[in-house]
Amino acid sequence: MATRFRKSRRQRGSRYCGWGQIGQHRQSGGRGGVGAAGKHKHFWIRTVIEEPSHFGHDAFHLINNNPVRKWLNVRDLNGMLLQHGNINERDTKATLDLVSFGYHKLLGGGKVSGAVKVRIAKVSDKAKQKIEEAGGEVLLYNEYNTT
């Protein structure tokens, strides 16, 4: 068929090109948009009924699921020793079980005045170094709890 006889050529200049009233055969305007268009505007009631949790965001999640809630500095070990320290007959070092007092981590702020054996779940590198230099010992909770 020759191009000049096609329907699209015959209807050039007419207003609707064979699609009836104006507004028909537009891209996606006749249905209110493509995809998720109009969820906050003209399709709001559909959004409320079908996807009530579409807008907003989820609560923030911690990257570290094991947060340290209570900590203690090395400088505070002397006070803890006076209150709660005990010395075994076979050991000359005072022993502090910080996990039983609710502490999760030992930090390295301050100085150690003597040899102390400390039991704790987590310890910073600086705190471990200071205690070992003073002649003490650090036992991590998961290490001594299994034996």
C-alpha positions as CSV (number, residue, x, y, z in Angstrom):
1,M,0.0,0.0,0.0
2,A,1.3,3.4,-0.9
3,T,2.1,5.8,2.0
4,R,-0.3,8.4,0.8
5,F,-3.3,6.1,1.1
6,R,-2.6,5.2,4.8
7,K,-5.1,6.2,7.5
8,S,-2.5,8.2,9.3
9,R,-2.0,10.4,6.2
10,R,-5.7,10.8,5.6
11,Q,-6.3,12.0,9.2
12,R,-3.6,14.6,9.3
13,G,-5.2,17.9,10.1
14,S,-8.2,16.3,11.9
15,R,-8.3,17.0,15.6
16,Y,-8.5,13.5,17.0
17,C,-7.0,11.2,14.3
18,G,-9.7,8.6,14.7
19,W,-9.5,8.3,18.5
20,G,-12.7,9.9,19.5
21,Q,-12.9,12.7,22.1
22,I,-9.9,14.6,23.2
23,G,-7.9,12.9,25.9
24,Q,-8.2,9.4,24.4
25,H,-5.0,7.7,23.1
26,R,-2.7,9.9,25.2
27,Q,0.3,8.1,26.7
28,S,-0.7,7.3,30.3
29,G,-2.6,10.4,31.2
30,G,-5.9,8.7,30.8
31,R,-5.2,6.4,33.7
32,G,-3.5,8.8,36.1
33,G,0.1,8.0,35.5
34,V,2.4,5.0,35.2
35,G,3.6,2.8,38.1
36,A,3.4,4.5,41.5
37,A,2.5,7.9,40.2
38,G,-0.2,9.8,42.1
39,K,0.0,7.8,45.4
40,H,0.3,11.0,47.4
41,K,-2.2,12.9,45.3
42,H,-5.1,11.5,43.2
43,F,-4.6,7.8,44.1
44,W,-4.4,8.5,47.8
45,I,-7.4,6.5,48.9
46,R,-6.1,3.5,47.0
47,T,-2.7,3.9,48.8
48,V,-4.4,4.1,52.2
49,I,-6.4,0.9,51.6
50,E,-3.9,-1.2,49.7
51,E,-0.5,0.0,51.1
52,P,-1.0,1.8,54.4
53,S,2.7,1.7,55.2
54,H,4.0,2.9,51.9
55,F,5.0,6.4,53.1
56,G,7.4,7.0,56.0
57,H,10.4,5.0,56.9
58,D,11.4,2.1,59.1
59,A,12.9,2.7,62.5
60,F,16.7,3.0,62.6
61,H,18.6,-0.2,63.2
62,L,21.9,-0.4,65.1
63,I,24.8,-1.5,63.0
64,N,26.3,-2.9,66.1
65,N,23.7,-5.2,67.6
66,N,25.8,-5.7,70.8
67,P,26.1,-2.1,72.2
68,V,28.1,-1.4,75.3
69,R,25.7,-0.2,77.9
70,K,27.9,0.2,81.0
71,W,31.7,0.7,81.0
72,L,34.5,1.4,83.5
73,N,37.8,3.1,83.1
74,V,41.1,1.7,84.4
75,R,41.4,4.6,86.9
76,D,38.2,3.3,88.7
77,L,39.6,-0.2,89.4
78,N,41.2,0.9,92.7
79,G,37.9,2.0,94.1
80,M,36.3,-1.2,92.9
81,L,39.0,-3.2,94.6
82,L,38.4,-1.5,97.9
83,Q,34.7,-2.2,97.7
84,H,34.5,-5.6,96.0
85,G,38.0,-7.1,95.5
86,N,38.9,-10.5,96.9
87,I,42.3,-12.2,97.1
88,N,42.6,-16.0,96.7
89,E,45.1,-17.9,98.8
90,R,46.9,-19.4,95.8
91,D,46.8,-16.0,93.9
92,T,48.5,-12.9,95.1
93,K,46.5,-10.8,92.6
94,A,43.2,-9.3,93.6
95,T,40.4,-10.5,91.4
96,L,37.6,-8.3,90.1
97,D,34.6,-9.9,88.2
98,L,33.2,-6.8,86.5
99,V,30.6,-8.8,84.6
100,S,28.9,-9.7,87.9
101,F,28.7,-5.9,88.7
102,G,27.0,-5.2,85.4
103,Y,29.9,-3.7,83.4
104,H,30.4,-4.7,79.8
105,K,33.6,-3.0,78.8
106,L,36.9,-1.8,80.4
107,L,38.4,1.3,78.9
108,G,42.0,2.6,79.2
109,G,41.5,6.0,80.9
110,G,43.8,6.6,83.9
111,K,46.5,4.5,85.5
112,V,46.6,1.2,87.3
113,S,48.3,1.2,90.8
114,G,48.8,-2.6,91.2
115,A,48.5,-6.1,89.8
116,V,44.8,-6.9,89.3
117,K,43.1,-9.9,87.7
118,V,40.0,-8.5,85.8
119,R,37.2,-10.5,84.3
120,I,35.2,-8.5,81.7
121,A,33.3,-9.1,78.5
122,K,35.1,-6.5,76.3
123,V,38.4,-4.6,76.9
124,S,40.1,-1.9,74.9
125,D,43.7,-2.5,73.7
126,K,45.0,0.4,75.9
127,A,43.3,-0.9,79.0
128,K,44.7,-4.4,78.4
129,Q,48.2,-3.1,77.9
130,K,48.1,-1.0,81.1
131,I,46.9,-3.8,83.2
132,E,49.5,-6.3,81.8
133,E,52.3,-3.7,82.3
134,A,51.3,-3.4,86.0
135,G,51.6,-7.2,86.4
136,G,47.9,-7.9,86.1
137,E,45.8,-10.1,83.9
138,V,42.7,-9.6,81.8
139,L,40.3,-12.6,81.3
140,L,37.6,-12.1,78.8
141,Y,34.2,-13.3,79.9
142,N,33.7,-15.8,77.0
143,E,37.1,-17.3,77.7
144,Y,36.8,-17.9,81.4
145,N,33.1,-18.7,81.3
146,T,33.5,-21.8,79.2
147,T,36.1,-23.4,81.5
